[in-house]
Each structure stands twice: as C-alpha cells, then as structure tokens.
Amino acid sequence: MEMKAAVLESPRRLVVKDVPEPVCGDNDVLLKIHRASICATDLMYYEALFPCPTYPIILGHECSGEIAEMGKNVRELREGDRVTFWGGGDFGGFAEYRTVRPGPSELFKSEDGFWYDKAQAVIKLSDTVSYEEGAILEVLCSAMRTIYASDLKPTDKVVVVGLGPGGLMLIQGAKALGASTVIGIDLEDFRLNKAKELGAGAVFNNSKMDNKTVKKKIWESFGEIDVVFDAMGNDLSRDKNARNLGLELLRPHGTYAMFGTPSEDQRINMALITSKGIQTTSATFDARYFSMEKTRELLALSERLVTNGSVKIKPLITHHIALEQAEEGLKLCKERKHEAIKIVIDVVP
C-alpha cells in the first residue's frame, strides 16, 4: 500500500509523492491523519538551519487524526478514536498515515547523548475539539511543559518575548494558570494585536522602541517581573539584545524559561544572571528528567483548557492549505510573518 507524503529530499527540496504506507507494529497505532500544522522546526529542517537526521524525511510532527489500525498490545485506545499526541519532534506528520506508539515507555540513548522515549504521549480528543485544534495541541502542550518547568505561581508577573504560535500559547497558558499580569514583546504589530486579543495585559513592539524604553515602561507600570518566557528562537531584533532585555526585566531570583531553540549563537550577559541570581530553565527533551507520562498529563490538561475555553487555538490559524501545497506553506511561514501564524494542512479535505 502507498500513500501521499511531503518528503524533504534535500535542503529546500520538498516533494509530495507516493511512498510506502507505514507498518503498524504490536505497540503502535496507525493514524489516518486529518490535519497537520507547520512548525518552526519544519522550516528549520527545510532551510538546513538544523542538521537533518536523515534524507529523505517526511516532515511534520504536529498532527491529529483517527486510529485506522491497532497493534495487538495496545489496550486503552480503539479503532476510530480521534486522537492527537506529543512526540518530541518525531517527524512523519505531512502524510496520509503515520504510526504512533502510545506505550509502554522505552528509553534509549541517542548519539547526541540525550535519552529519548520510543513511546509518545497520546490522548483522545473530546467531541468539541476539532481536528485542526487537535493538531495544534502539541504546541500548547510544549508551552505547558515550559510553564511546568518554570514553576510559575499564581499571581506571578510574566513577560513573553516572541509571539509566534508558542509565545501566544504561553500568553494564554500563563494566564489560565493564574498569572496576575502577562505582557507580550514582539517585532510585529499583527502578532502583538493577536496577543492582546488572547488576553495579554500589555504589549510592546521592540522594533519601534529600544530596550531601555521598553524596560522603563514595563517597570513603571508593572514593577519587576517574576518569570520571562523566551519564545523567540533566533533573536531577530535590531540590536540582537532581546534576551538581555528579558534578563534585565526580571526581579532578583526570577526565572528565565526557554521555549524556542535558536539555530545560531546568541549574545547573553552572564553578569546579569549571576548578579541577580536568575534561575534559567527549559522543558528538556531528556526523558530521564521529563517523562512521557508527565507530558501526557500536560497534553490532557491542554485539551481541557481548550475544551473549557481558557485557551483558544482557532484564532491562531491564519491559513489552510492542501498537502500538495506544503512547500508553499513553509515559504509562507518564513516570508509572511506579518500575516501568518499557524498554517494548517488539510490532509483529509
């Protein structure tokens, strides 16, 4: 059996073609993908900003669908279940089918020295959660993993730097978990306005004012900040100093939590970290320290936050495209940041 898939054959060469349908193992489920969404990591592999694990590779790791086949050892799911999952960047989602392993947990050490889990965090979707929302729940779960690692407390004052999909999820997640003040910083008015629509108490465009002015305005209105979430990826600000702005905004012993992964070296003022006793953290991918079971719990919490309306995913969706347009979607992510936030691939029309 064959299926359609968007295959990255080499840097900047993505081809939609027929490939063999994956085989469902004893511990797997075969997922018929209904919706997938484009992530910054897909673009980074496409642009060769991250070293690709192999060529060819089917891109996409944010997706949702229905279970078409069950492995004999899978117990808690059924054929026909509507599901999504968090797999730690496990690619293969820009396709008509892919396999997902709900468990059991099986850790292995990779060449980069980290421990990963062959199992993935899989949950069923409520009837009120659409496939397009289900595909993007992976982003919300990643945001919740970072919030969990930050030890955010109710009434904390929060700044989110970088308002792509992850940053907009962090805005909503922090607010849903009791942050008293949530402030957004970005370079694009389109994304800043979206943050305000989704609950940010204040926003600042650091392409229109320098860091000193931004810090002065935030401190005058809100005081020192308890937690800064860095969702920038690469620092694209004019002076490449937005990370130090985040460090400057923090109170002594505040927390600086990394969400994005830069593909280039970043300038950091280490004296700010040491002199203020700043705690730095992130939601590590090392499965010894952040288990897949904890991730599954956070994915289920993410789904509940969407179900009860505390977090809104649909306002982040700016474009729908067909699988055959996957390469166009990647270019749209890169070139149209002033109008594109989350691009959904309608694998099943």
Secondary structure, DSSP 8 states (H G I E B T S, - for coil): -EEEEEEEEETTEEEEEEEE-----TT-EEEEEEEEE--HHHHHHHTTSS--SSSSEE---EEEEEEEEE-TT--S--TT-EEEEE-SS----SBSEEEE------EEE-TTS-EEESS-EEEE--TTS-HHHHHHHHHHHHHHHHHHHHT--TT-EEEEE--SHHHHHHHHHHHHTT-SEEEEEES-HHHHHHHHHTT-SEEEETTTS-HHHHHHHHHHHH-SEEEEEE--SS--STTS-HHHHHHHHEEEEEEEEE-S--SS-----HHHHHHHT-EEEE--S-TTTS-HHHHHHHHHHHHHHHHTTSS--GGGEEEEEEGGGHHHHHHHHHH-TTT-SEEEEES--
